[in-house]
Amino acid sequence: MQDILSFVKNLDMRMPSMDLTDVIEILIISFLIYHILTWIKNTRAWALLKGLLVICAFLLVAAYFRMNTILWIASNVLTFAVTALIIVLQPELRKALEDLGNKNLINSVLPLDTSKKEQGLFSDRTINEIVKACVEMSRAKTGALIVVQQKQPLGDFERTGIEVDGIVTSQLLINIFEHNTPLHDGAVIVKGDRVTCATCYLPLSDNMNLDKGLGTRHRAGLGVTEMTDAMTIIVSEETGKISIAYKGGLERGVNAERLKEQLCVIQNKGEEENKKIKRWGGRSKNEKETAT
């Protein structure tokens, strides 16, 4: 008993000293870990992470039973596995870096171009013309795919289409998507108050949780929002329903008022987006995808 007491007395039970820098460092690391885990959960990396956990569990079992050959193979493959993991996750890593760059932290601290913010990315007239065109095409069950550009350029997609460079009007949009016309197949890109290109090809979404009944038009409209900050408006040719794709989420069956509201959100006219709407669509991503 005396030996145990003497051992406890000899232990250094003092708490490690911490200063303000250490506290700030812990907060920064916690913040980064949280956002990395959030990013992983919303990408294909989540499934890969679960696979890696299974492999780690298998290696722990191998280490417990001293399976030296398996451990030797794992240690030699580890170097190549990290490189392979980076290659597999290249699209997700690129998207994360693009999102970080699009946050525009400097302008958020030092707002310089205030006149452009007051004017907005496009005019109220453009919003009204887009809404009017979508409502008319919805009634006639005319399929449409309209991509509204924000801050991130869409030059890569514009090069796949035909240049239009016309002022946004409901008549122009309806005529482009009219059946059996040369420009009806593909997407229209709207930049500011002008239609820049038509018949543009868009990347299809790789989201495996989407409704299997959705066609190529909806998957293409959603795919471009997963790669850029654009908003896409889709009019279904089968049902005539209007859908909105934004930030990788899909809201289906919206009316004219809802469409106008969301166009006003990305218009960025004199107010920050988070002041106009607390959360995109007021719904979670899963609710948006299953909305009817």
C-alpha positions as CSV (number, residue, x, y, z in Angstrom):
1,M,0.0,0.0,0.0
2,Q,2.8,2.4,0.9
3,D,4.5,1.6,-2.5
4,I,1.3,2.6,-4.3
5,L,1.0,5.9,-2.3
6,S,4.6,6.8,-3.0
7,F,4.1,6.0,-6.7
8,V,1.1,8.4,-6.8
9,K,3.0,11.1,-5.0
10,N,5.8,10.9,-7.5
11,L,3.5,11.3,-10.5
12,D,3.4,14.8,-12.0
13,M,-0.3,15.6,-11.8
14,R,0.0,19.2,-12.9
15,M,-2.2,20.3,-15.9
16,P,-0.2,21.3,-18.9
17,S,0.0,25.1,-19.3
18,M,-2.1,26.7,-22.0
19,D,-2.1,30.2,-23.3
20,L,-4.4,32.1,-25.7
21,T,-2.5,30.8,-28.8
22,D,-3.1,27.2,-27.8
23,V,-6.8,27.9,-27.4
24,I,-7.1,29.6,-30.8
25,E,-5.1,26.7,-32.4
26,I,-7.5,24.1,-30.9
27,L,-10.5,26.1,-32.2
28,I,-9.0,26.4,-35.7
29,I,-8.2,22.6,-35.8
30,S,-11.7,21.8,-34.5
31,F,-13.3,24.1,-37.1
32,L,-11.2,22.5,-39.9
33,I,-12.0,18.9,-38.8
34,Y,-15.7,19.7,-38.6
35,H,-15.9,21.2,-42.1
36,I,-13.7,18.4,-43.6
37,L,-16.1,15.8,-42.2
38,T,-19.1,17.7,-43.4
39,W,-17.5,17.9,-46.9
40,I,-16.8,14.2,-46.9
41,K,-20.4,13.3,-45.9
42,N,-21.8,15.3,-48.8
43,T,-19.5,13.6,-51.5
44,R,-18.6,10.2,-52.7
45,A,-15.7,10.3,-50.2
46,W,-18.2,9.2,-47.5
47,A,-18.6,5.8,-49.1
48,L,-14.8,5.6,-49.5
49,L,-14.3,6.6,-45.9
50,K,-16.5,3.7,-44.8
51,G,-14.5,1.4,-47.0
52,L,-11.2,2.6,-45.5
53,L,-12.6,2.0,-42.0
54,V,-13.4,-1.6,-42.9
55,I,-9.8,-2.0,-44.2
56,C,-8.4,-0.5,-41.0
57,A,-10.5,-2.9,-38.9
58,F,-9.1,-5.8,-40.9
59,L,-5.5,-4.6,-40.4
60,L,-6.1,-4.4,-36.7
61,V,-7.3,-8.0,-36.7
62,A,-4.2,-8.9,-38.7
63,A,-1.9,-7.1,-36.3
64,Y,-3.6,-8.8,-33.3
65,F,-3.0,-12.3,-34.8
66,R,0.4,-11.3,-36.0
67,M,-0.3,-11.9,-39.7
68,N,3.1,-10.5,-40.8
69,T,2.7,-11.1,-44.5
70,I,-0.5,-9.1,-44.7
71,L,1.0,-6.3,-42.6
72,W,4.1,-6.2,-44.9
73,I,1.9,-5.9,-48.0
74,A,-0.3,-3.2,-46.4
75,S,2.8,-1.1,-45.4
76,N,4.2,-1.2,-49.0
77,V,0.8,-0.5,-50.6
78,L,0.1,2.5,-48.3
79,T,2.3,4.9,-50.2
80,F,0.6,4.2,-53.5
81,A,-2.8,4.1,-51.9
82,V,-2.6,7.8,-50.8
83,T,-1.8,8.8,-54.4
84,A,-4.6,6.6,-55.8
85,L,-7.1,8.1,-53.3
86,I,-6.2,11.7,-54.4
87,I,-6.8,10.6,-58.1
88,V,-10.2,9.0,-57.2
89,L,-11.3,12.1,-55.3
90,Q,-10.0,14.6,-57.8
91,P,-13.4,16.0,-58.8
92,E,-14.5,16.4,-55.2
93,L,-11.2,18.1,-54.2
94,R,-11.5,20.4,-57.2
95,K,-15.0,21.3,-56.3
96,A,-14.0,22.0,-52.7
97,L,-11.2,24.3,-53.8
98,E,-13.5,26.1,-56.2
99,D,-16.1,26.6,-53.4
100,L,-13.3,28.1,-51.2
101,G,-12.3,30.4,-54.0
102,N,-15.8,31.5,-54.7
103,K,-16.4,32.6,-51.1
104,N,-14.5,35.8,-52.0
105,L,-13.3,36.5,-48.4
106,I,-11.5,39.7,-49.3
107,N,-14.6,41.4,-50.8
108,S,-16.7,40.2,-47.8
109,V,-14.4,42.1,-45.5
110,L,-13.7,45.0,-47.8
111,P,-16.7,45.5,-50.1
112,L,-15.4,47.5,-53.0
113,D,-17.9,47.1,-55.9
114,T,-21.0,48.4,-54.1
115,S,-22.6,49.8,-57.2
116,K,-22.8,46.3,-58.8
117,K,-24.3,44.9,-55.7
118,E,-27.1,47.5,-55.7
119,Q,-27.7,46.8,-59.4
120,G,-27.7,43.1,-59.0
121,L,-26.4,40.4,-61.3
122,F,-29.5,40.9,-63.5
123,S,-32.5,43.2,-63.6
124,D,-36.0,42.7,-62.3
125,R,-37.2,42.7,-65.9
126,T,-35.0,39.7,-66.6
127,I,-36.6,37.8,-63.7
128,N,-40.1,38.6,-64.9
129,E,-39.3,37.5,-68.4
130,I,-37.8,34.2,-67.3
131,V,-40.7,33.5,-65.0
132,K,-43.2,34.4,-67.7
133,A,-41.5,32.1,-70.2
134,C,-41.3,29.2,-67.8
135,V,-45.0,29.5,-66.9
136,E,-46.0,29.5,-70.6
137,M,-43.8,26.5,-71.4
138,S,-45.1,24.7,-68.4
139,R,-48.7,25.1,-69.7
140,A,-47.7,23.9,-73.1
141,K,-45.5,21.1,-71.7
142,T,-42.5,22.4,-73.6
143,G,-39.3,21.0,-72.2
144,A,-36.7,23.7,-71.2
145,L,-33.3,23.9,-69.5
146,I,-32.2,27.4,-68.4
147,V,-28.9,28.0,-66.6
148,V,-28.6,31.3,-64.8
149,Q,-24.9,32.3,-64.3
150,Q,-23.7,33.8,-61.0
151,K,-20.1,34.7,-60.2
152,Q,-18.5,31.6,-61.6
153,P,-17.9,31.8,-65.4
154,L,-19.6,29.1,-67.5
155,G,-17.3,29.5,-70.5
156,D,-16.6,25.8,-70.7
157,F,-20.3,25.1,-71.2
158,E,-20.9,28.0,-73.5
159,R,-18.3,26.7,-75.9
160,T,-20.4,23.5,-76.4
161,G,-23.4,25.5,-77.7
162,I,-24.3,28.1,-80.3
163,E,-23.9,31.8,-79.6
164,V,-27.1,33.8,-79.3
165,D,-26.2,37.0,-77.4
166,G,-29.7,38.4,-77.2
167,I,-31.6,40.3,-74.5
168,V,-33.6,38.0,-72.2
169,T,-37.3,38.0,-73.2
170,S,-40.0,35.4,-72.7
171,Q,-40.6,35.3,-76.5
172,L,-36.9,34.5,-77.2
173,L,-36.8,31.7,-74.6
174,I,-40.1,30.2,-75.8
175,N,-38.9,30.3,-79.4
176,I,-35.6,28.6,-78.5
177,F,-37.3,25.7,-76.8
178,E,-40.2,25.3,-79.2
179,H,-40.5,21.8,-80.6
180,N,-38.6,21.0,-83.8
181,T,-36.6,24.2,-83.8
182,P,-32.8,24.0,-84.3
183,L,-31.9,25.3,-80.8
184,H,-34.5,23.5,-78.7
185,D,-32.1,20.6,-77.8
186,G,-29.7,21.4,-74.9
187,A,-29.5,24.2,-72.4
188,V,-29.7,28.0,-72.6
189,I,-27.2,30.0,-70.6
190,V,-28.3,33.4,-69.2
191,K,-25.6,35.8,-68.1
192,G,-26.8,39.1,-66.7
193,D,-29.6,40.3,-68.9
194,R,-28.6,38.4,-72.0
195,V,-29.0,34.9,-73.4
196,T,-25.4,34.1,-74.3
197,C,-25.7,30.6,-75.8
198,A,-28.2,27.8,-76.6
199,T,-27.9,24.1,-77.2
200,C,-25.2,23.8,-74.6
201,Y,-24.2,20.4,-73.2
202,L,-24.2,20.0,-69.4
203,P,-22.6,17.3,-67.2
204,L,-25.0,14.8,-65.8
205,S,-25.3,14.5,-62.0
206,D,-23.7,11.5,-60.4
207,N,-26.1,11.7,-57.4
208,M,-27.3,8.1,-56.8
209,N,-30.1,9.2,-54.5
210,L,-32.1,11.0,-57.2
211,D,-35.6,9.8,-58.2
212,K,-35.1,7.1,-60.9
213,G,-38.0,8.7,-62.9
214,L,-36.0,11.8,-63.6
215,G,-34.8,12.2,-67.1
216,T,-31.6,13.5,-68.7
217,R,-32.8,17.1,-68.6
218,H,-33.2,17.1,-64.8
219,R,-29.9,15.3,-64.3
220,A,-28.0,17.7,-66.5
221,G,-29.7,20.7,-64.8
222,L,-28.6,19.3,-61.4
223,G,-25.1,18.3,-62.6
224,V,-24.0,21.9,-63.5
225,T,-25.1,23.2,-60.1
226,E,-22.8,20.5,-58.5
227,M,-19.8,22.0,-60.4
228,T,-20.7,25.7,-60.3
229,D,-22.7,28.3,-58.4
230,A,-25.3,28.6,-61.2
231,M,-29.0,28.1,-60.8
232,T,-30.8,25.9,-63.3
233,I,-34.5,26.0,-64.1
234,I,-36.0,22.9,-65.7
235,V,-39.4,22.6,-67.3
236,S,-40.5,18.9,-67.7
237,E,-41.7,18.0,-71.2
238,E,-43.7,15.0,-69.7
239,T,-45.5,16.7,-66.8
240,G,-45.0,20.4,-67.4
241,K,-43.7,20.9,-63.9
242,I,-41.1,23.5,-63.1
243,S,-38.1,22.5,-61.1
244,I,-35.1,24.5,-59.7
245,A,-31.6,23.1,-59.2
246,Y,-29.2,25.0,-57.0
247,K,-26.2,24.0,-54.9
248,G,-26.6,20.4,-55.8
249,G,-30.2,20.3,-54.6
250,L,-33.4,19.9,-56.6
251,E,-36.7,21.4,-55.8
252,R,-39.6,20.1,-57.9
253,G,-43.0,21.3,-58.7
254,V,-42.5,25.1,-58.0
255,N,-45.0,27.8,-59.0
256,A,-44.3,31.2,-60.5
257,E,-44.1,32.9,-57.2
258,R,-41.6,30.4,-55.8
259,L,-39.5,30.7,-59.0
260,K,-39.4,34.5,-58.8
261,E,-38.5,34.3,-55.1
262,Q,-35.4,32.1,-55.8
263,L,-34.3,34.2,-58.8
264,C,-34.4,37.2,-56.5
265,V,-32.2,35.3,-54.0
266,I,-29.4,34.9,-56.5
267,Q,-29.9,38.3,-58.0
268,N,-27.9,39.7,-55.0
269,K,-29.4,43.1,-55.2
270,G,-28.4,45.2,-52.2
271,E,-28.7,42.4,-49.7
272,E,-26.8,39.3,-48.8
273,E,-28.3,36.0,-49.7
274,N,-28.5,34.8,-46.1
275,K,-30.6,37.8,-45.2
276,K,-33.2,37.1,-47.9
277,I,-33.5,33.4,-47.1
278,K,-32.2,31.5,-44.2
279,R,-31.7,28.3,-46.0
280,W,-31.9,27.4,-49.6
281,G,-35.6,26.7,-50.4
282,G,-36.3,26.5,-46.7
283,R,-35.8,22.8,-47.0
284,S,-33.1,20.2,-46.5
285,K,-31.4,18.7,-49.6
286,N,-33.3,15.4,-49.1
287,E,-36.6,17.2,-48.9
288,K,-35.9,19.2,-52.1
289,E,-35.1,16.1,-54.0
290,T,-38.3,14.3,-53.0
291,A,-40.6,17.3,-53.3
292,T,-43.4,17.0,-55.8
